[in-house]
Amino acid sequence: MFGLGTPELIVILAIAFLVFGGKKLPEIGSGLGKAIGSFKKGLGDVEEAGSELKKSIPMAKEISEVKETLDKAKDLTGSLGK
């Protein structure tokens, strides 16, 4: 998790405990959890809106298929050149 080990997490939690105190720490954790949940929900909404937008654009599916074909051709020519 972000390259943090157990000792680092313990130090971070100890510093947070000293700075905010024992009563405020659960409130901060709850607020952080709600913020992360809200962010994930918002991200899902944006992804859904993007997929709906792709569906509404004429010829979007055909364009993406052509792009995939071109990417495959580039990969093939790249591997042949080596």
Sequence and secondary structure as in RCSB ss.txt:
>XXXX:A:sequence
MFGLGTPELIVILAIAFLVFGGKKLPEIGSGLGKAIGSFKKGLGDVEEAGSELKKSIPMAKEISEVKETLDKAKD
LTGSLGK
>XXXX:A:secstr
 TT  HHHHHHHHHHHHHHH TTHHHHHHHHHHHHHHHHHHHHHHHHHHHHHHHHHSTTHHHHHHHHHHHHHHHH
HHHHHH 
